[in-house]
Structures are given as C-alpha cells and as structure tokens.
C-alpha cells in the first residue's frame, strides 16, 4: 500500500477503487482504475490531483470532491458501487447512474 500523496492510477490493481466523496452533499462513488483510464486520464496521474476534476451528479458542485483510495481487502465486504465509462461521451459514472462525472479527455469543458 502506498501513501495517498504518492499513489498514481498505475499503482492501483484490480480490486482497488478511487473513492470520491462530495463534501457538499456527502454523495460517495467508487471508481475503478480502468474507468479512470477509459475516461482519458493518464496512468501516471496522481490520485490526489483528481479532486478538482470531478463534478458531483448529486448536487452538481465541482471542486468539492474528497479523494481517497479503497485498497483491495479493506472494508467490511460491502458491495462497492462500480463505475462504468460511457465511451461515446467519455464520462465516468456508476452503473446506477448516480455519481461523479469526469469531462471527456479528463479536462474541464469550456
């Protein structure tokens, strides 16, 4: 396990998740490393640098995300919310349609 400040997307393995918690409305989403890569982020991107790039689908606020890593084997065995990426729009979103969106190409829209 790496410290959060040093972790990059490429350091995450199957079963690890990036946990994104909205500080405004407390909505939580767990994103797989594969979903982040399909959304256009580079493997060398630091996990902590992602916090300003997410917009909450619950309240619509941007820049209020708290990012952490849920390493494989942590937790009480709860079923995580798995993210999918819409390949047409490039947005990362959970299966149930309620979560955080990453703009196409991993950058802000004009």
OpenMM code with the backbone's topology and positions (N, CA, C; nanometers):
from openmm import Vec3, app, unit

residues = "UNK UNK UNK UNK UNK UNK UNK UNK UNK UNK UNK UNK UNK UNK UNK UNK UNK UNK UNK UNK UNK UNK UNK UNK UNK UNK UNK UNK UNK UNK UNK UNK UNK UNK UNK UNK UNK UNK UNK UNK UNK UNK UNK UNK UNK UNK UNK UNK UNK UNK UNK UNK UNK UNK UNK UNK UNK UNK UNK UNK UNK UNK UNK UNK UNK UNK UNK UNK UNK UNK UNK UNK UNK UNK UNK UNK UNK UNK UNK UNK UNK UNK UNK UNK UNK UNK UNK UNK UNK UNK UNK UNK UNK UNK UNK UNK UNK UNK UNK UNK UNK UNK UNK UNK UNK UNK UNK UNK UNK UNK".split()
positions = [
    Vec3(0.0835, -0.1182, 0.0000),
    Vec3(0.0000, 0.0000, 0.0000),
    Vec3(0.0882, 0.1247, 0.0000),
    Vec3(0.0616, 0.2139, -0.0907),
    Vec3(0.1347, 0.3401, -0.0996),
    Vec3(0.0629, 0.4475, -0.0196),
    Vec3(0.1374, 0.5493, 0.0261),
    Vec3(0.0684, 0.6634, 0.0869),
    Vec3(-0.0123, 0.7371, -0.0201),
    Vec3(-0.1200, 0.7993, 0.0202),
    Vec3(-0.2110, 0.8653, -0.0741),
    Vec3(-0.1409, 0.9722, -0.1566),
    Vec3(-0.0496, 1.0482, -0.0959),
    Vec3(0.0155, 1.1578, -0.1685),
    Vec3(0.1050, 1.1072, -0.2818),
    Vec3(0.1475, 0.9812, -0.2775),
    Vec3(0.2364, 0.9273, -0.3793),
    Vec3(0.1659, 0.8356, -0.4787),
    Vec3(0.0422, 0.7984, -0.4527),
    Vec3(-0.0280, 0.6995, -0.5355),
    Vec3(-0.0664, 0.7575, -0.6712),
    Vec3(-0.0446, 0.6786, -0.7725),
    Vec3(-0.0834, 0.7130, -0.9092),
    Vec3(-0.1846, 0.6083, -0.9574),
    Vec3(-0.2548, 0.6405, -1.0644),
    Vec3(-0.3536, 0.5468, -1.1168),
    Vec3(-0.2872, 0.4142, -1.1530),
    Vec3(-0.1666, 0.4187, -1.2063),
    Vec3(-0.0972, 0.2958, -1.2468),
    Vec3(-0.0602, 0.2070, -1.1286),
    Vec3(-0.0603, 0.2622, -1.0070),
    Vec3(-0.0292, 0.1842, -0.8875),
    Vec3(-0.1486, 0.1023, -0.8385),
    Vec3(-0.2681, 0.1338, -0.8860),
    Vec3(-0.3884, 0.0645, -0.8424),
    Vec3(-0.4022, -0.0678, -0.9167),
    Vec3(-0.4453, -0.1692, -0.8465),
    Vec3(-0.4597, -0.3033, -0.9020),
    Vec3(-0.6069, -0.3420, -0.9074),
    Vec3(-0.6394, -0.4519, -0.9750),
    Vec3(-0.7783, -0.4979, -0.9745),
    Vec3(-0.8272, -0.5184, -0.8311),
    Vec3(-0.9431, -0.4670, -0.8027),
    Vec3(-0.9982, -0.4743, -0.6679),
    Vec3(-0.9766, -0.3466, -0.5883),
    Vec3(-0.8901, -0.2562, -0.6361),
    Vec3(-0.8699, -0.1264, -0.5718),
    Vec3(-0.9665, -0.0258, -0.6345),
    Vec3(-1.0086, 0.0717, -0.5551),
    Vec3(-1.1010, 0.1733, -0.6030),
    Vec3(-1.0542, 0.3111, -0.5609),
    Vec3(-1.0868, 0.4112, -0.6434),
    Vec3(-1.0690, 0.5505, -0.6046),
    Vec3(-1.2039, 0.5938, -0.5475),
    Vec3(-1.2036, 0.6331, -0.4212),
    Vec3(-1.3262, 0.6755, -0.3542),
    Vec3(-1.3377, 0.8265, -0.3667),
    Vec3(-1.4495, 0.8732, -0.4197),
    Vec3(-1.4748, 1.0163, -0.4373),
    Vec3(-1.5967, 1.0520, -0.3539),
    Vec3(-1.5765, 1.1408, -0.2578),
    Vec3(-1.6824, 1.1815, -0.1655),
    Vec3(-1.7080, 1.3302, -0.1860),
    Vec3(-1.8326, 1.3686, -0.2103),
    Vec3(-1.8676, 1.5099, -0.2270),
    Vec3(-1.8787, 1.5748, -0.0892),
    Vec3(-1.7989, 1.6780, -0.0676),
    Vec3(-1.8009, 1.7483, 0.0602),
    Vec3(-1.9286, 1.8309, 0.0773),
    Vec3(-1.9976, 1.8621, -0.0318),
    Vec3(-2.1186, 1.9435, -0.0248),
    Vec3(-2.2414, 1.8614, 0.0130),
    Vec3(-2.2614, 1.7452, -0.0542),
    Vec3(-2.3833, 1.6677, -0.0296),
    Vec3(-2.3557, 1.5279, 0.0254),
    Vec3(-2.2292, 1.4924, 0.0419),
    Vec3(-2.1863, 1.3651, 0.1001),
    Vec3(-2.2173, 1.2438, 0.0127),
    Vec3(-2.2372, 1.2648, -0.1158),
    Vec3(-2.2537, 1.1530, -0.2074),
    Vec3(-2.1178, 1.0850, -0.2244),
    Vec3(-2.1161, 0.9525, -0.2362),
    Vec3(-1.9920, 0.8765, -0.2489),
    Vec3(-1.9988, 0.7887, -0.3737),
    Vec3(-1.8877, 0.7843, -0.4488),
    Vec3(-1.8750, 0.6943, -0.5633),
    Vec3(-1.7398, 0.6255, -0.5555),
    Vec3(-1.7362, 0.4991, -0.5943),
    Vec3(-1.6117, 0.4235, -0.6025),
    Vec3(-1.5840, 0.3972, -0.7496),
    Vec3(-1.4689, 0.4439, -0.7970),
    Vec3(-1.4332, 0.4312, -0.9378),
    Vec3(-1.3170, 0.3344, -0.9540),
    Vec3(-1.3249, 0.2488, -1.0534),
    Vec3(-1.2168, 0.1557, -1.0800),
    Vec3(-1.1052, 0.2280, -1.1548),
    Vec3(-0.9820, 0.1789, -1.1441),
    Vec3(-0.8731, 0.2389, -1.2213),
    Vec3(-0.8997, 0.2300, -1.3723),
    Vec3(-0.9615, 0.1214, -1.4158),
    Vec3(-0.9930, 0.1057, -1.5577),
    Vec3(-1.0895, 0.2137, -1.6053),
    Vec3(-1.1861, 0.2482, -1.5229),
    Vec3(-1.2821, 0.3531, -1.5593),
    Vec3(-1.2121, 0.4874, -1.5744),
    Vec3(-1.1161, 0.5160, -1.4878),
    Vec3(-1.0425, 0.6421, -1.4973),
    Vec3(-0.9571, 0.6465, -1.6233),
    Vec3(-0.8953, 0.5350, -1.6584),
    Vec3(-0.8134, 0.5294, -1.7788),
    Vec3(-0.8986, 0.5427, -1.9048),
    Vec3(-1.0157, 0.4779, -1.9063),
    Vec3(-1.1052, 0.4887, -2.0223),
    Vec3(-1.1615, 0.6290, -2.0368),
    Vec3(-1.1640, 0.7034, -1.9284),
    Vec3(-1.2150, 0.8410, -1.9327),
    Vec3(-1.1099, 0.9394, -1.9846),
    Vec3(-0.9902, 0.8886, -2.0143),
    Vec3(-0.8890, 0.9743, -2.0746),
    Vec3(-0.7777, 1.0187, -1.9816),
    Vec3(-0.7759, 0.9704, -1.8601),
    Vec3(-0.6680, 1.0064, -1.7689),
    Vec3(-0.5449, 0.9219, -1.7975),
    Vec3(-0.4290, 0.9769, -1.7723),
    Vec3(-0.3049, 0.9035, -1.7944),
    Vec3(-0.2740, 0.8152, -1.6746),
    Vec3(-0.2095, 0.7021, -1.6971),
    Vec3(-0.1741, 0.6132, -1.5861),
    Vec3(-0.0840, 0.6797, -1.4827),
    Vec3(-0.0036, 0.7771, -1.5251),
    Vec3(0.0890, 0.8437, -1.4339),
    Vec3(0.0218, 0.9547, -1.3519),
    Vec3(-0.1059, 0.9804, -1.3727),
    Vec3(-0.1758, 1.0866, -1.2985),
    Vec3(-0.1840, 1.0495, -1.1510),
    Vec3(-0.1528, 1.1462, -1.0643),
    Vec3(-0.1628, 1.1221, -0.9202),
    Vec3(-0.3088, 1.1234, -0.8775),
    Vec3(-0.3419, 1.0337, -0.7886),
    Vec3(-0.4802, 1.0204, -0.7422),
    Vec3(-0.5259, 1.1488, -0.6738),
    Vec3(-0.4427, 1.2111, -0.5937),
    Vec3(-0.4831, 1.3335, -0.5242),
    Vec3(-0.5088, 1.4500, -0.6194),
    Vec3(-0.4459, 1.4485, -0.7363),
    Vec3(-0.4674, 1.5560, -0.8334),
    Vec3(-0.6039, 1.5478, -0.9011),
    Vec3(-0.6772, 1.4393, -0.8787),
    Vec3(-0.8074, 1.4219, -0.9422),
    Vec3(-0.9187, 1.4998, -0.8726),
    Vec3(-0.8950, 1.5457, -0.7499),
    Vec3(-1.0042, 1.6035, -0.6705),
    Vec3(-1.0711, 1.7242, -0.7334),
    Vec3(-0.9988, 1.8039, -0.8092),
    Vec3(-1.0588, 1.9211, -0.8714),
    Vec3(-1.1247, 1.8931, -1.0051),
    Vec3(-1.1183, 1.7701, -1.0525),
    Vec3(-1.1682, 1.7371, -1.1855),
    Vec3(-1.3058, 1.6728, -1.1853),
    Vec3(-1.3618, 1.6458, -1.0692),
    Vec3(-1.4896, 1.5762, -1.0614),
    Vec3(-1.6047, 1.6725, -1.0337),
    Vec3(-1.7202, 1.6410, -1.0922),
    Vec3(-1.8438, 1.7140, -1.0642),
    Vec3(-1.9427, 1.6127, -1.0073),
    Vec3(-2.0052, 1.6482, -0.8958),
    Vec3(-2.0999, 1.5583, -0.8309),
    Vec3(-2.2304, 1.5559, -0.9104),
    Vec3(-2.2798, 1.4358, -0.9342),
    Vec3(-2.4086, 1.4245, -1.0018),
    Vec3(-2.5239, 1.4422, -0.9050),
    Vec3(-2.4951, 1.4369, -0.7763),
    Vec3(-2.5998, 1.4574, -0.6767),
    Vec3(-2.6393, 1.6039, -0.6637),
    Vec3(-2.5375, 1.6914, -0.6502),
    Vec3(-2.5662, 1.8337, -0.6277),
    Vec3(-2.5126, 1.9240, -0.7381),
    Vec3(-2.4298, 1.8697, -0.8285),
    Vec3(-2.3782, 1.9486, -0.9402),
    Vec3(-2.2567, 2.0331, -0.9076),
    Vec3(-2.2072, 2.0277, -0.7844),
    Vec3(-2.0925, 2.1103, -0.7455),
    Vec3(-1.9637, 2.0513, -0.8002),
    Vec3(-1.8719, 2.1386, -0.8384),
    Vec3(-1.7422, 2.0958, -0.8876),
    Vec3(-1.6351, 2.1481, -0.7931),
    Vec3(-1.5292, 2.0686, -0.7759),
    Vec3(-1.4191, 2.1108, -0.6910),
    Vec3(-1.4406, 2.0831, -0.5432),
    Vec3(-1.5449, 2.0113, -0.5062),
    Vec3(-1.5725, 1.9802, -0.3653),
    Vec3(-1.5463, 1.8337, -0.3341),
    Vec3(-1.4783, 1.7631, -0.4244),
    Vec3(-1.4540, 1.6201, -0.4065),
    Vec3(-1.3403, 1.5952, -0.3083),
    Vec3(-1.3582, 1.4949, -0.2250),
    Vec3(-1.2538, 1.4443, -0.1365),
    Vec3(-1.2172, 1.3069, -0.1917),
    Vec3(-1.0908, 1.2915, -0.2315),
    Vec3(-1.0468, 1.1703, -0.2988),
    Vec3(-0.9624, 1.0853, -0.2048),
    Vec3(-0.9891, 0.9555, -0.2042),
    Vec3(-0.9085, 0.8615, -0.1276),
    Vec3(-0.9042, 0.7298, -0.2043),
    Vec3(-0.8287, 0.6346, -0.1514),
    Vec3(-0.8172, 0.5037, -0.2172),
    Vec3(-0.8722, 0.3968, -0.1250),
    Vec3(-0.9537, 0.3101, -0.1809),
    Vec3(-1.0021, 0.1928, -0.1088),
    Vec3(-0.9249, 0.0750, -0.1656),
    Vec3(-0.8212, 0.0343, -0.0923),
    Vec3(-0.7362, -0.0748, -0.1370),
    Vec3(-0.8100, -0.2071, -0.1246),
    Vec3(-0.7765, -0.3007, -0.2108),
    Vec3(-0.8357, -0.4340, -0.2084),
    Vec3(-0.8197, -0.4940, -0.0686),
    Vec3(-0.9256, -0.5540, -0.0174),
    Vec3(-0.9193, -0.6174, 0.1135),
    Vec3(-0.9610, -0.5270, 0.2273),
    Vec3(-0.9855, -0.3977, 0.2016),
    Vec3(-1.0320, -0.3077, 0.3068),
    Vec3(-1.1837, -0.3123, 0.3132),
    Vec3(-1.2371, -0.2768, 0.4266),
    Vec3(-1.3815, -0.2665, 0.4405),
    Vec3(-1.4440, -0.3931, 0.4951),
    Vec3(-1.5745, -0.3878, 0.5134),
    Vec3(-1.6483, -0.4973, 0.5752),
    Vec3(-1.7118, -0.5894, 0.4711),
    Vec3(-1.6620, -0.5881, 0.3496),
    Vec3(-1.7155, -0.6771, 0.2466),
    Vec3(-1.8402, -0.6241, 0.1791),
    Vec3(-1.8665, -0.4943, 0.1934),
    Vec3(-1.9836, -0.4357, 0.1289),
    Vec3(-1.9641, -0.4343, -0.0217),
    Vec3(-2.0702, -0.4477, -0.0953),
    Vec3(-2.0641, -0.4454, -0.2408),
    Vec3(-2.0377, -0.3027, -0.2865),
    Vec3(-1.9262, -0.2751, -0.3553),
    Vec3(-1.8968, -0.1385, -0.3980),
    Vec3(-1.9819, -0.0961, -0.5164),
    Vec3(-1.9933, 0.0337, -0.5340),
    Vec3(-2.0628, 0.0927, -0.6478),
    Vec3(-1.9611, 0.0967, -0.7618),
    Vec3(-1.9807, 0.0167, -0.8645),
    Vec3(-1.8844, 0.0044, -0.9724),
    Vec3(-1.9121, 0.1102, -1.0780),
    Vec3(-1.8052, 0.1740, -1.1253),
    Vec3(-1.8190, 0.2786, -1.2261),
    Vec3(-1.8039, 0.2213, -1.3655),
    Vec3(-1.8771, 0.2791, -1.4584),
    Vec3(-1.8628, 0.2485, -1.5990),
    Vec3(-1.8285, 0.3777, -1.6697),
    Vec3(-1.7675, 0.3667, -1.7859),
    Vec3(-1.7389, 0.4847, -1.8657),
    Vec3(-1.8212, 0.4761, -1.9926),
    Vec3(-1.8947, 0.5822, -2.0203),
    Vec3(-1.9679, 0.5925, -2.1447),
    Vec3(-1.8652, 0.6261, -2.2515),
    Vec3(-1.8371, 0.5315, -2.3428),
    Vec3(-1.7316, 0.5507, -2.4402),
    Vec3(-1.7622, 0.6625, -2.5392),
    Vec3(-1.8880, 0.6927, -2.5583),
    Vec3(-1.9247, 0.7994, -2.6505),
    Vec3(-1.8946, 0.9370, -2.5908),
    Vec3(-1.9310, 0.9570, -2.4650),
    Vec3(-1.9106, 1.0869, -2.4023),
    Vec3(-1.7819, 1.0936, -2.3219),
    Vec3(-1.7247, 0.9766, -2.2852),
    Vec3(-1.6023, 0.9757, -2.2066),
    Vec3(-1.6248, 1.0015, -2.0593),
    Vec3(-1.7489, 0.9966, -2.0155),
    Vec3(-1.7796, 1.0256, -1.8756),
    Vec3(-1.7776, 0.8995, -1.7910),
    Vec3(-1.7138, 0.9108, -1.6750),
    Vec3(-1.7146, 0.8003, -1.5794),
    Vec3(-1.8394, 0.8157, -1.4940),
    Vec3(-1.9143, 0.7077, -1.4809),
    Vec3(-2.0342, 0.7148, -1.3976),
    Vec3(-2.0662, 0.5757, -1.3451),
    Vec3(-2.1273, 0.5703, -1.2291),
    Vec3(-2.1625, 0.4406, -1.1716),
    Vec3(-2.2726, 0.3715, -1.2509),
    Vec3(-2.2846, 0.2436, -1.2302),
    Vec3(-2.3824, 0.1629, -1.3003),
    Vec3(-2.5242, 0.2136, -1.2779),
    Vec3(-2.5542, 0.2587, -1.1550),
    Vec3(-2.6903, 0.3009, -1.1260),
    Vec3(-2.7203, 0.4427, -1.1760),
    Vec3(-2.6228, 0.5095, -1.2392),
    Vec3(-2.6472, 0.6408, -1.2976),
    Vec3(-2.6409, 0.7551, -1.1993),
    Vec3(-2.5924, 0.7321, -1.0789),
    Vec3(-2.5872, 0.8377, -0.9792),
    Vec3(-2.4459, 0.8443, -0.9228),
    Vec3(-2.3685, 0.9444, -0.9615),
    Vec3(-2.2312, 0.9514, -0.9121),
    Vec3(-2.1592, 1.0726, -0.9634),
    Vec3(-2.0321, 1.0587, -0.9885),
    Vec3(-1.9489, 1.1687, -1.0316),
    Vec3(-1.9161, 1.1552, -1.1788),
    Vec3(-1.9088, 1.2655, -1.2473),
    Vec3(-1.8786, 1.2655, -1.3899),
    Vec3(-1.7436, 1.3308, -1.4126),
    Vec3(-1.6672, 1.2734, -1.5022),
    Vec3(-1.5398, 1.3294, -1.5432),
    Vec3(-1.5562, 1.3763, -1.6862),
    Vec3(-1.5279, 1.5035, -1.7144),
    Vec3(-1.5462, 1.5525, -1.8505),
    Vec3(-1.4606, 1.4753, -1.9498),
    Vec3(-1.5016, 1.4689, -2.0778),
    Vec3(-1.4254, 1.3966, -2.1794),
    Vec3(-1.2816, 1.4462, -2.1862),
    Vec3(-1.1890, 1.3550, -2.2027),
    Vec3(-1.0484, 1.3904, -2.2114),
    Vec3(-0.9864, 1.4238, -2.0787),
    Vec3(-1.0606, 1.4159, -1.9709),
    Vec3(-1.0074, 1.4415, -1.8376),
    Vec3(-0.9849, 1.5881, -1.8073),
    Vec3(-1.0427, 1.6765, -1.8865),
    Vec3(-1.0227, 1.8194, -1.8614),
    Vec3(-1.1577, 1.8892, -1.8508),
    Vec3(-1.1533, 2.0154, -1.8120),
    Vec3(-1.2775, 2.0913, -1.7955),
    Vec3(-1.3358, 2.1282, -1.9306),
    Vec3(-1.4665, 2.1392, -1.9343),
    Vec3(-1.5332, 2.1857, -2.0569),
    Vec3(-1.5362, 2.3371, -2.0553),
    Vec3(-1.5311, 2.3994, -2.1730),
    Vec3(-1.5373, 2.5467, -2.1791),
    Vec3(-1.6722, 2.5994, -2.1366),
] * unit.nanometer
topology = app.Topology()
chain = topology.addChain("A")
for resn in residues:
    res = topology.addResidue(resn, chain)
    for name in ("N", "CA", "C"):
        topology.addAtom(name, app.Element.getBySymbol(name[0]), res)
